[in-house]
Amino acid sequence: MNTFRYEVADIDGDYANLRRTDIESDELKPVARALLPPEIGVGTKLVYEMMQYEIED
């Protein structure tokens, strides 16, 4: 399985805009907050693996 790393760039209502940190990219990916851990905030680092987002340790 692939692993992707993101940072929460901003939160817009029910969506969080994520920026990839494991590659060079300025593109933001909108993700429904219901799919993310509830304690996220701007700047939170996330790992996406096996169709789940988790806060990076």
Backbone bond lengths (Angstrom), bond angles and torsions (degrees), N, CA, C in turn:
res aa  C-N    CA-C-N  psi(-1)  N-CA   C-N-CA  omega(-1)  CA-C   N-CA-C  phi
1 M - - - 1.451 - - 1.524 110.07 -
2 N 1.295 115.38 150.04 1.466 121.16 177.23 1.521 110.49 -84.53
3 T 1.309 115.49 149.97 1.458 122.84 175.73 1.519 107.54 -121.33
4 F 1.322 116.50 132.55 1.456 122.36 179.09 1.524 108.64 -124.10
5 R 1.324 116.35 145.29 1.460 121.54 179.16 1.531 108.95 -116.25
6 Y 1.334 114.94 136.58 1.458 121.98 -176.86 1.518 110.08 -134.07
7 E 1.330 114.58 162.20 1.457 122.18 169.34 1.516 107.20 -128.83
8 V 1.322 117.28 139.51 1.463 121.20 177.96 1.526 107.58 -72.98
9 A 1.332 115.74 112.99 1.467 121.50 -179.00 1.527 110.90 -81.33
10 D 1.326 116.93 -42.30 1.461 121.75 175.12 1.516 109.18 -164.29
11 I 1.321 113.93 166.60 1.462 120.83 179.73 1.520 106.77 -121.28
12 D 1.338 114.68 129.33 1.459 121.44 -176.90 1.526 108.43 -128.59
13 G 1.315 116.46 89.96 1.465 120.43 -179.81 1.515 111.62 65.32
14 D 1.321 116.43 -120.85 1.463 122.00 -178.07 1.520 113.32 -85.74
15 Y 1.332 117.28 5.78 1.466 121.35 -178.28 1.521 110.76 -125.10
16 A 1.321 114.67 148.87 1.464 121.50 171.34 1.519 106.67 -115.98
17 N 1.306 116.56 137.14 1.462 121.35 176.75 1.520 108.19 -95.22
18 L 1.332 115.43 119.45 1.457 121.34 -176.45 1.522 110.37 -105.85
19 R 1.336 114.67 143.00 1.465 121.62 176.88 1.524 107.78 -116.05
20 R 1.334 116.48 130.50 1.472 120.51 176.74 1.511 109.61 -64.16
21 T 1.326 117.01 137.65 1.457 121.04 177.73 1.523 112.08 -115.88
22 D 1.329 116.87 -8.43 1.461 119.60 -179.36 1.526 112.32 -89.62
23 I 1.343 116.82 -7.36 1.465 122.53 175.36 1.535 107.81 -140.58
24 E 1.320 116.33 164.15 1.468 120.84 174.29 1.526 108.52 -74.09
25 S 1.332 116.88 115.82 1.459 120.30 178.98 1.523 109.47 -161.08
26 D 1.326 115.54 134.32 1.463 121.00 173.82 1.523 110.97 -100.38
27 E 1.318 116.69 -3.52 1.456 122.01 -177.77 1.528 110.44 -73.16
28 L 1.340 116.06 138.09 1.456 121.63 177.19 1.518 109.79 -102.88
29 K 1.323 115.35 142.91 1.464 121.65 -179.82 1.527 107.82 -113.74
30 P 1.338 118.31 113.72 1.465 119.48 177.10 1.531 110.23 -76.17
31 V 1.325 115.90 130.54 1.463 121.66 -179.47 1.530 107.93 -131.64
32 A 1.324 116.65 134.12 1.462 120.75 177.95 1.522 109.52 -60.33
33 R 1.326 117.13 132.87 1.463 121.14 -178.39 1.514 111.84 -62.85
34 A 1.321 118.11 -23.28 1.463 121.12 177.84 1.529 111.43 -63.65
35 L 1.330 117.46 -21.48 1.467 121.75 179.80 1.527 112.45 -89.88
36 L 1.332 116.81 -6.20 1.463 122.09 -175.11 1.524 110.44 -109.17
37 P 1.339 117.34 158.10 1.467 119.18 175.22 1.534 110.46 -57.80
38 P 1.317 118.46 140.44 1.473 120.91 -174.56 1.517 114.35 -65.18
39 E 1.324 119.10 -22.77 1.463 121.06 -175.63 1.522 114.50 -89.46
40 I 1.338 118.05 13.32 1.467 120.04 -179.66 1.519 111.49 -68.27
41 G 1.320 115.87 156.41 1.456 123.64 173.68 1.518 107.54 -150.08
42 V 1.310 117.04 174.78 1.462 121.01 178.05 1.531 107.83 -59.71
43 G 1.331 115.82 129.85 1.449 121.47 -179.92 1.517 114.33 96.28
44 T 1.338 117.86 -10.06 1.467 120.75 178.85 1.513 109.64 -64.33
45 K 1.312 116.40 135.29 1.464 121.99 178.49 1.520 108.54 -95.46
46 L 1.338 115.39 131.46 1.461 121.94 -176.73 1.525 111.22 -122.87
47 V 1.318 114.65 153.49 1.458 122.42 172.69 1.523 106.75 -119.63
48 Y 1.338 116.62 130.94 1.458 122.17 176.74 1.520 107.38 -108.76
49 E 1.334 115.29 118.69 1.453 120.84 -177.74 1.520 107.93 -152.54
50 M 1.307 115.88 137.86 1.467 122.10 178.78 1.537 111.76 52.06
51 M 1.330 115.32 44.33 1.459 123.78 176.08 1.525 113.39 63.23
52 Q 1.351 117.68 28.11 1.460 122.03 177.72 1.517 110.10 -137.58
53 Y 1.327 115.56 144.65 1.458 121.90 173.52 1.522 108.20 -100.97
54 E 1.343 115.86 132.31 1.454 121.02 176.22 1.522 108.35 -133.70
55 I 1.327 116.29 151.36 1.459 120.10 176.90 1.519 108.15 -71.81
56 E 1.343 114.61 133.50 1.450 120.71 -178.35 1.525 109.93 -72.64
57 D 1.313 116.69 135.80 1.475 121.99 179.31 1.496 111.61 -74.01
